[in-house]
């Protein structure tokens, strides 16, 4: 019996040592905006105070463009997801993009409100701050839902709408990124505020791509580093606590030129939802990219830009 107890004690100790070693290996405390800015807020990045937050944004292209193009990223992403599009569009259009509250270098909302109405109010406040009265609006995933809700709430301000693998309808995901699943798990998500295996971030990004071979180490660096921005991991958990209501009647009431872009290999928001947007928005045009995933604009900017340039009248 004594030998058995000793063996049990050794096993428990070994497990504790293993767990401790794992925690030490993946220990990832929050990083300050100052620490992250050297790499992720280089020119032309700027910061502006909006609703009690220092919002990270970029405003590029001709200043005399009367209707700028505004780009909204998705959950756990940042303004950098639009780099490929902006590099092309900014030669002829003024392009504005920013890190939404809870993500990127903007970080958490002071009131911890990550509901869609709160994001719509934030977009309006951001445009007011920049003195932009009317704009064309594009959004991916969560950003897509914010975009069409903005078009519904501010029809006098939104000229054209581009929805990229947008949220908005109930969805039956084929596969959800592991990082998103963890952020929904009570207890576990609290631990992840202090540890973050890089492999979880890499696996989550691979899950979103239709062609994972396009993923670079720098891309993983970006998602990993910006997840570590002070408060972002807690904000992600809060974001998933918010009830996101779909409202097909609002979508059906939209009366503006709309382009829908979708990845045929999107496993988070299936292509069936693209067909619903096309059917419900009068005159909407759908372009499906069969080999791409949930973030086609990031995965292959060159391919996805062609219909966007035509839609926005960029020569």
C-alpha positions as CSV (number, residue, x, y, z in Angstrom):
1,X,0.0,0.0,0.0
2,X,2.8,2.4,0.9
3,X,4.5,1.7,-2.4
4,X,1.3,2.4,-4.2
5,X,0.8,5.7,-2.4
6,X,4.3,6.7,-3.3
7,X,3.8,5.9,-6.9
8,X,0.6,7.8,-6.9
9,X,2.4,10.8,-5.3
10,X,5.1,10.6,-7.9
11,X,2.5,10.6,-10.7
12,X,0.6,13.6,-9.2
13,X,3.9,15.5,-8.8
14,X,4.9,14.6,-12.4
15,X,1.5,15.9,-13.7
16,X,1.9,19.1,-11.7
17,X,5.4,19.6,-13.0
18,X,4.1,19.0,-16.6
19,X,1.3,21.5,-16.2
20,X,3.5,24.1,-14.6
21,X,6.1,23.7,-17.4
22,X,3.3,24.1,-20.0
23,X,2.0,27.2,-18.3
24,X,5.5,28.7,-18.2
25,X,6.1,27.9,-21.8
26,X,2.9,29.5,-23.0
27,X,2.8,32.4,-20.4
28,X,1.8,35.5,-22.4
29,X,1.0,38.6,-20.4
30,X,-0.8,41.6,-21.9
31,X,1.4,43.9,-24.0
32,X,1.0,47.7,-24.0
33,X,0.1,49.7,-27.0
34,X,3.5,51.3,-26.8
35,X,5.2,47.9,-27.0
36,X,3.1,46.9,-30.0
37,X,3.1,50.2,-31.9
38,X,6.7,50.0,-33.1
39,X,5.7,47.1,-35.4
40,X,2.0,47.5,-35.9
41,X,1.4,51.2,-35.9
42,X,4.0,52.5,-38.3
43,X,3.1,55.4,-40.6
44,X,0.5,56.1,-41.8
45,X,-1.1,54.9,-38.6
46,X,-2.7,57.5,-36.3
47,X,-4.6,57.6,-33.1
48,X,-7.7,59.7,-32.3
49,X,-9.9,59.9,-29.3
50,X,-13.5,58.6,-29.8
51,X,-15.9,57.6,-27.1
52,X,-13.2,57.4,-24.5
53,X,-10.9,55.3,-26.6
54,X,-7.7,56.0,-28.5
55,X,-8.7,54.6,-31.8
56,X,-6.0,53.2,-34.1
57,X,-6.8,54.2,-37.7
58,X,-5.3,54.9,-41.2
59,X,-6.6,57.5,-43.6
60,X,-5.0,57.2,-47.0
61,X,-5.5,58.4,-50.6
62,X,-6.7,61.7,-52.1
63,X,-8.2,64.0,-49.5
64,X,-10.6,65.6,-52.1
65,X,-12.5,62.3,-52.5
66,X,-16.1,63.4,-51.6
67,X,-17.1,59.8,-50.7
68,X,-14.3,57.9,-48.9
69,X,-14.3,54.1,-48.7
70,X,-14.5,52.8,-45.2
71,X,-13.4,49.3,-44.3
72,X,-14.5,47.3,-41.3
73,X,-12.6,44.1,-40.1
74,X,-14.0,41.0,-38.5
75,X,-13.8,39.4,-35.0
76,X,-10.2,39.2,-33.7
77,X,-8.8,40.9,-36.8
78,X,-7.5,44.4,-37.3
79,X,-7.2,47.2,-39.9
80,X,-4.2,45.3,-41.3
81,X,-6.5,42.7,-42.8
82,X,-7.3,45.2,-45.6
83,X,-3.6,46.0,-46.5
84,X,-3.9,44.4,-50.0
85,X,-7.1,46.3,-50.9
86,X,-5.8,49.6,-49.6
87,X,-2.5,49.4,-51.5
88,X,-4.5,49.3,-54.7
89,X,-7.5,51.5,-53.9
90,X,-5.7,54.4,-52.3
91,X,-4.3,55.6,-55.7
92,X,-7.7,56.9,-56.6
93,X,-9.9,56.7,-53.5
94,X,-9.6,58.0,-50.0
95,X,-9.6,54.8,-47.9
96,X,-10.3,54.9,-44.1
97,X,-9.9,51.8,-41.8
98,X,-9.7,51.4,-38.1
99,X,-9.4,48.8,-35.3
100,X,-12.9,48.3,-33.9
101,X,-13.4,48.4,-30.1
102,X,-12.1,45.2,-28.5
103,X,-9.6,44.5,-31.2
104,X,-6.3,45.6,-32.6
105,X,-4.5,48.5,-31.0
106,X,-7.8,50.3,-30.2
107,X,-8.5,47.8,-27.5
108,X,-11.4,47.4,-25.1
109,X,-14.5,49.6,-24.9
110,X,-14.6,51.5,-21.6
111,X,-18.2,50.4,-21.1
112,X,-17.6,46.8,-22.4
113,X,-20.5,47.1,-24.8
114,X,-19.8,45.0,-27.9
115,X,-23.3,44.8,-29.3
116,X,-24.0,45.6,-32.9
117,X,-25.9,48.9,-32.0
118,X,-22.9,50.0,-30.0
119,X,-20.6,49.3,-33.0
120,X,-23.0,51.2,-35.4
121,X,-22.8,54.2,-33.0
122,X,-19.0,53.9,-32.9
123,X,-18.7,54.0,-36.7
124,X,-21.0,57.1,-36.8
125,X,-18.9,58.8,-34.1
126,X,-15.7,57.9,-35.9
127,X,-16.9,59.4,-39.2
128,X,-18.1,62.5,-37.4
129,X,-14.6,62.8,-35.8
130,X,-13.0,62.7,-39.2
131,X,-15.5,65.1,-40.7
132,X,-16.8,62.5,-43.2
133,X,-20.5,63.0,-44.1
134,X,-21.0,60.3,-46.7
135,X,-19.0,57.1,-47.4
136,X,-19.0,53.8,-49.2
137,X,-18.8,50.9,-46.7
138,X,-17.2,47.5,-46.8
139,X,-17.1,44.9,-44.0
140,X,-16.0,41.3,-43.4
141,X,-17.7,38.9,-41.0
142,X,-18.6,40.9,-37.9
143,X,-17.6,44.0,-39.8
144,X,-20.0,43.0,-42.6
145,X,-22.9,42.9,-40.1
146,X,-21.9,46.3,-38.7
147,X,-21.7,47.6,-42.3
148,X,-25.2,46.6,-43.3
149,X,-26.6,47.7,-40.0
150,X,-25.0,51.1,-40.6
151,X,-26.5,51.2,-44.0
152,X,-29.9,50.5,-42.4
153,X,-29.5,53.1,-39.6
154,X,-27.8,55.8,-41.7
155,X,-29.2,55.5,-45.3
156,X,-28.3,59.1,-46.0
157,X,-24.6,58.5,-45.2
158,X,-23.8,55.1,-46.8
159,X,-23.6,55.2,-50.6
160,X,-22.5,51.7,-51.6
161,X,-22.2,48.5,-49.6
162,X,-19.7,45.7,-49.9
163,X,-20.3,42.6,-47.8
164,X,-17.4,40.1,-47.5
165,X,-18.5,36.8,-45.9
166,X,-20.8,38.8,-43.7
167,X,-22.6,37.9,-40.6
168,X,-26.3,38.6,-40.4
169,X,-28.3,35.4,-40.7
170,X,-28.4,32.3,-38.4
171,X,-25.5,30.1,-39.5
172,X,-24.6,26.4,-39.2
173,X,-20.8,26.6,-39.1
174,X,-18.9,23.6,-40.5
175,X,-15.9,24.4,-38.3
176,X,-15.3,27.2,-35.7
177,X,-11.7,28.4,-35.0
178,X,-10.4,26.9,-31.8
179,X,-9.6,30.4,-30.4
180,X,-13.3,31.4,-30.8
181,X,-14.4,28.2,-29.1
182,X,-12.1,28.9,-26.1
183,X,-13.3,32.5,-25.8
184,X,-16.9,31.1,-25.3
185,X,-15.8,28.6,-22.5
186,X,-16.3,29.8,-18.9
187,X,-13.2,29.3,-16.8
188,X,-11.0,28.3,-19.7
189,X,-11.3,31.8,-21.3
190,X,-10.1,33.3,-18.0
191,X,-7.0,31.2,-18.1
192,X,-6.4,32.3,-21.6
193,X,-6.1,35.9,-20.5
194,X,-2.7,34.9,-19.1
195,X,-1.5,32.2,-21.4
196,X,-1.7,31.9,-25.2
197,X,-0.1,29.1,-27.1
198,X,1.0,30.5,-30.5
199,X,-0.3,27.2,-32.0
200,X,-3.9,28.1,-31.0
201,X,-3.6,31.4,-33.0
202,X,-2.0,29.6,-36.0
203,X,-4.7,26.9,-36.0
204,X,-7.4,29.5,-35.8
205,X,-6.0,31.4,-38.8
206,X,-5.6,28.2,-40.8
207,X,-9.2,27.4,-40.1
208,X,-10.3,30.7,-41.8
209,X,-8.3,30.2,-45.0
210,X,-9.3,28.2,-48.0
211,X,-5.7,28.0,-49.1
212,X,-3.6,27.7,-45.8
213,X,-0.4,27.7,-47.8
214,X,-0.9,31.5,-48.2
215,X,-0.4,32.0,-44.5
216,X,3.0,33.5,-43.6
217,X,4.9,33.6,-40.3
218,X,4.4,37.4,-40.3
219,X,0.6,36.9,-40.6
220,X,0.6,34.7,-37.5
221,X,2.8,37.2,-35.7
222,X,0.2,40.0,-36.4
223,X,-2.8,38.0,-35.1
224,X,-0.8,36.8,-32.1
225,X,0.7,40.1,-31.1
226,X,-2.6,42.1,-31.4
227,X,-4.5,39.5,-29.5
228,X,-2.0,40.2,-26.6
229,X,-2.9,44.0,-26.6
230,X,-4.0,44.9,-23.1
231,X,-7.6,43.8,-22.5
232,X,-8.2,42.3,-25.9
233,X,-8.5,38.7,-24.7
234,X,-11.1,39.7,-22.0
235,X,-12.9,41.8,-24.6
236,X,-13.2,38.8,-27.0
237,X,-14.9,36.8,-24.3
238,X,-17.3,39.7,-23.6
239,X,-17.9,40.1,-27.3
240,X,-19.1,36.5,-27.5
241,X,-21.4,37.1,-24.5
242,X,-23.3,39.7,-26.5
243,X,-26.4,38.4,-28.3
244,X,-26.1,38.9,-32.0
245,X,-29.6,39.0,-33.5
246,X,-30.1,38.4,-37.1
247,X,-32.8,40.5,-38.8
248,X,-33.7,39.5,-42.3
249,X,-36.4,42.2,-42.5
250,X,-33.8,44.9,-42.1
251,X,-31.7,43.3,-44.7
252,X,-34.6,43.1,-47.1
253,X,-35.3,46.8,-46.6
254,X,-31.8,47.9,-47.8
255,X,-32.1,50.1,-50.9
256,X,-28.5,50.8,-52.0
257,X,-26.0,49.3,-54.5
258,X,-24.6,46.2,-52.9
259,X,-21.7,43.8,-53.8
260,X,-21.4,40.5,-52.0
261,X,-18.1,38.7,-52.0
262,X,-17.7,35.2,-50.5
263,X,-15.2,32.5,-50.2
264,X,-16.6,29.1,-51.4
265,X,-14.6,27.3,-48.7
266,X,-15.8,29.5,-45.9
267,X,-16.4,27.0,-43.0
268,X,-17.5,29.6,-40.4
269,X,-20.3,31.4,-42.4
270,X,-21.2,29.0,-45.2
271,X,-21.8,30.1,-48.8
272,X,-25.5,29.4,-48.4
273,X,-25.7,32.7,-46.4
274,X,-24.2,34.6,-49.4
275,X,-27.2,33.4,-51.5
276,X,-29.6,34.7,-48.8
277,X,-28.0,38.2,-49.0
278,X,-28.2,38.1,-52.8
279,X,-31.9,37.1,-52.7
280,X,-32.9,39.6,-49.9
281,X,-31.1,42.8,-51.1
282,X,-32.7,44.0,-54.3
283,X,-30.2,44.3,-57.1
284,X,-27.3,42.9,-55.1
285,X,-24.5,41.2,-57.1
286,X,-22.7,38.1,-55.7
287,X,-19.2,37.1,-56.7
288,X,-18.1,33.7,-55.3
289,X,-14.4,32.7,-55.0
290,X,-14.5,29.0,-54.9
291,X,-11.0,28.3,-53.5
292,X,-11.0,31.0,-50.8
293,X,-12.2,30.9,-47.2
294,X,-13.7,33.3,-44.6
295,X,-11.3,36.2,-45.2
296,X,-11.0,36.2,-49.1
297,X,-9.9,39.9,-49.2
298,X,-6.9,39.0,-47.0
299,X,-6.2,35.6,-48.5
300,X,-6.1,36.8,-52.1
301,X,-6.4,40.6,-52.4
302,X,-5.5,40.7,-56.0
303,X,-8.3,38.3,-57.1
304,X,-11.0,39.8,-54.9
305,X,-10.2,43.4,-55.9
306,X,-11.4,43.1,-59.5
307,X,-15.1,43.1,-58.8
308,X,-14.6,45.7,-56.0
309,X,-12.8,48.1,-58.4
310,X,-15.6,47.8,-60.9
311,X,-18.2,48.3,-58.3
312,X,-16.5,51.4,-56.8
313,X,-15.7,52.8,-60.3
314,X,-11.9,52.6,-59.7
315,X,-10.2,52.5,-63.1
